[in-house]
Amino acid sequence: MTPGQPEHPDTDRLSPATRVVALGREEAAPGQQVGAPLVLSSTYHAGGDVMYARSGNPTWSAFEQALGNLEGGDALVLASGMAAVSAALSLLPHGGTVVAPDAAYNGVVATLEAREAEGAATVRRVDVTDTAAVIAALDGADLLWLESPTNPLLEVADLPRLLGAAHDQGVLSVVDNTFATPLLQRPLEHGADVVVHSVTKYLAGHSDVLLGAVVTASTPAGRALHERVVTHRTLHGAIAGPMEVWLALRGLRTLHLRVERAQASARELATRLASHRAVTRVRHPGWGGIVSIEVAGGADAAQRLCESTHLWVYSTSLGGVESQLERRRRIPSEPPQVPENLVRLSVGIEDVDDLWNDLSQALDRA
Ligand SMILES: *Cc1c(COP(=O)(O)O)cnc(C)c1O
């Protein structure tokens, strides 16, 4: 809770769909603006809570209040999803042991490999769907890193059991909740210590900003982690621009509508794709707006698919209002577990029949 940003008296009883709209605003007063302020100032008149804008900004606070409430913890906004990943990994002691998915967001995979190569960490790579194997790997570990569903294989981890086991063994747990958003999954409620987000994706939702966030549990231990992330952010200094944060908060206002529509269309498209003869496998956990498919005819056919759509945007990234697709293995750093012919579809909010028509004509040409 940030000073100057009063919560609705019954916030906890409001639905998340209402909270994304109502939170992160100034106290109502005659003549007061309705939205959050966009504060562009590097410094502040002396005597207030914050001296200098590397440590705080009212636009950040408005976004952090809204996201923290949605996840059920204390949020900090950072310059990108990778800045949030680095901030969360700063909680790992030097030389510590991390249990992490064998295939996950490639920036996380690359960061862990780099730490391992320089002797700063030991990484135990696990199949996150093998709950017993993940629990066995926790013995003597310092940090459990989870992503669920994973990017782009859409593997789902048993968060309640894994986070419970990590907690019992005193292993710090971090969940990358980018794909699910707090509307579909709240890891802190299952016992996670830290949640990270690429705000760039669904939360901001319009493919126009890069941002990240770290959310810590509202427990005494969680608050101690929060302070460490505040220090990391202030001293590393790669902070978010207020304009980007203001745009992200504006995007967040429609998160519930966008996620609902993307999820409904993703389910429909997953069903239709399963019976298309050019598709050999459809991955969709049954929820969320991302679908990954494997294309008959291999990498070349998958690549042709990406280059044959008119409405679907062939680009990396996901979670925007516009539908996007990409053959992930075109990126050299993508983990080898990802099939060469896998195309990740990020379903946007367009009309589902228009999306299907464009996709099926492109599949026919692949
Ligand atoms: C995109 C992404 C990131 C990195 O976020 P950036 O905003 O691009 O730095 C981290 N995790 C997941 C799951 C992502 O999809």
Ligand as a Chemical Component Dictionary entry (heavy atoms), coordinates in Angstrom:
data_LIG
# 
_chem_comp.id                   LIG 
_chem_comp.type                 NON-POLYMER 
_chem_comp.pdbx_formal_charge   0 
_chem_comp.three_letter_code    LIG 
# 
loop_
_chem_comp_atom.comp_id 
_chem_comp_atom.atom_id 
_chem_comp_atom.alt_atom_id 
_chem_comp_atom.type_symbol 
_chem_comp_atom.charge 
_chem_comp_atom.model_Cartn_x 
_chem_comp_atom.model_Cartn_y 
_chem_comp_atom.model_Cartn_z 
_chem_comp_atom.pdbx_ordinal 
LIG C1 C1 C 0 8.976  -12.273 -22.493 1  
LIG C2 C2 C 0 9.174  -13.095 -21.281 2  
LIG C3 C3 C 0 10.139 -12.737 -20.324 3  
LIG C4 C4 C 0 11.095 -11.550 -20.523 4  
LIG O1 O1 O 0 10.412 -10.338 -20.546 5  
LIG P1 P1 P 0 10.921 -9.000  -21.316 6  
LIG O2 O2 O 0 9.867  -8.019  -20.955 7  
LIG O3 O3 O 0 10.986 -9.351  -22.774 8  
LIG O4 O4 O 0 12.265 -8.657  -20.780 9  
LIG C5 C5 C 0 10.241 -13.501 -19.184 10 
LIG N1 N1 N 0 9.445  -14.577 -18.994 11 
LIG C6 C6 C 0 8.522  -14.959 -19.894 12 
LIG C7 C7 C 0 7.681  -16.155 -19.627 13 
LIG C8 C8 C 0 8.357  -14.229 -21.063 14 
LIG O5 O5 O 0 7.438  -14.622 -21.961 15 
# 
loop_
_chem_comp_bond.comp_id 
_chem_comp_bond.atom_id_1 
_chem_comp_bond.atom_id_2 
_chem_comp_bond.value_order 
_chem_comp_bond.pdbx_ordinal 
LIG C1 C2 SING 1  
LIG C2 C3 SING 2  
LIG C2 C8 DOUB 3  
LIG C3 C4 SING 4  
LIG C3 C5 DOUB 5  
LIG C4 O1 SING 6  
LIG O1 P1 SING 7  
LIG P1 O2 DOUB 8  
LIG P1 O3 SING 9  
LIG P1 O4 SING 10 
LIG C5 N1 SING 11 
LIG N1 C6 DOUB 12 
LIG C6 C7 SING 13 
LIG C6 C8 SING 14 
LIG C8 O5 SING 15 
# 
